[in-house]
């Protein structure tokens, strides 16, 4: 830990140019340490290059896999002019393929199985990447499933990543999980977020009577949000008269915290009555 961090001095935010530069440093560090030998290739002890899946033509590889051409990020002669989407696509792509090939290091770390090596490699990659993308724009994080989403504060992570289970997979729990993913994922626009809020609202409707018994008047306030903020109407977003960038996250976490609290209270009462 450096002086500034010990003394509570905030780290600088990253702009896109900064993000590109630190991204290139990170992935090329991993490449030198043999984390991308299978994916990109490596130079053997004779000095011969052994091609990986993507090294012969990286742009063609991304064209086929990602759906568009992205410039090769390994050992560039000059900094590529990436867009934000380019960097985030590359992060997700490389996370999928990272795998430590250094046998000596595998043994030192006690990594015996392929799954152990893959998990270690991915965790190492996520740790370094997340320290940087959390400082970029509004804050982002690479999840264990390989998708980049909006950064969630530590205080709110339990209701996002460990949300309570109602017990109706099709009509409630699946819809809640799907809405969380769609609301927070990278590239989610206002209409996507609106759809996610409606999905959660629809899930809550499935047990509205139960909510009313537990929450009383508060239950009406929850469903009032759906109407007050035009979520159930077909008005254009610009005509609603409120800032969706502020209110949508507030509604999202209000719905989730209500759902989580209700299910936990219900489960606790059920346990006490056993």
BELPE-V828895 format. One record per backbone hydrogen bond with DSSP energy under -1.0 kcal/mol. NH is the residue of the N-H (numbers start at 0). CO is the residue of the C=O. Records with the same first field share a line. If there is no record, write none. Layout:
# BELPE-V828895
NH = CO, CO
This chain:
# BELPE-V828895
5 = 1
6 = 2
7 = 4
8 = 3
13 = 134
18 = 14
19 = 15
20 = 16
21 = 17
22 = 18
23 = 19
24 = 20
25 = 21
26 = 22
27 = 23
28 = 24
29 = 25
30 = 26
31 = 27
32 = 28
33 = 30
34 = 29
39 = 35
40 = 35
41 = 49
43 = 47
46 = 43
49 = 41
51 = 39
52 = 37
53 = 38
60 = 56
61 = 57
62 = 58
63 = 59
64 = 60
65 = 61
66 = 61
67 = 61
81 = 79
86 = 82
87 = 83
88 = 84
89 = 85
90 = 86
91 = 87
92 = 88
93 = 89
94 = 90
95 = 91
96 = 92
97 = 93
98 = 34
100 = 33
105 = 101
106 = 102
107 = 103
108 = 104
110 = 105
116 = 112
117 = 113
118 = 114
119 = 115
120 = 116
121 = 117
122 = 118
123 = 119
124 = 120
125 = 121
126 = 122
127 = 123
128 = 124
129 = 125
130 = 126
131 = 128
132 = 128
133 = 129
134 = 131
136 = 13
138 = 135
139 = 132
140 = 148
142 = 146
145 = 142
148 = 140
149 = 183
150 = 138
156 = 152
159 = 156
160 = 156
161 = 157
171 = 167
172 = 167
173 = 168
175 = 171
176 = 172
177 = 173
178 = 174
179 = 175
180 = 176
181 = 177
182 = 178
183 = 179
184 = 180
185 = 147
187 = 184
192 = 188
193 = 189
194 = 190
195 = 191
196 = 192
197 = 193
198 = 194
199 = 195
200 = 196
201 = 197
202 = 198
203 = 199
204 = 200
206 = 203
207 = 204
210 = 206
211 = 207
212 = 208
213 = 209
214 = 210
215 = 211
217 = 214
218 = 215
220 = 216
221 = 217
222 = 218
223 = 219
224 = 220
227 = 223
228 = 224
229 = 226
230 = 225
231 = 225
238 = 235
239 = 236
245 = 242
246 = 242
247 = 243
249 = 245
250 = 246
251 = 247
252 = 248
253 = 249
254 = 250
255 = 251
256 = 252
257 = 253
258 = 254
259 = 255
260 = 256
261 = 257
262 = 258
263 = 259
264 = 260
265 = 261
266 = 262
267 = 263
268 = 264
269 = 265
270 = 266
271 = 267
272 = 268
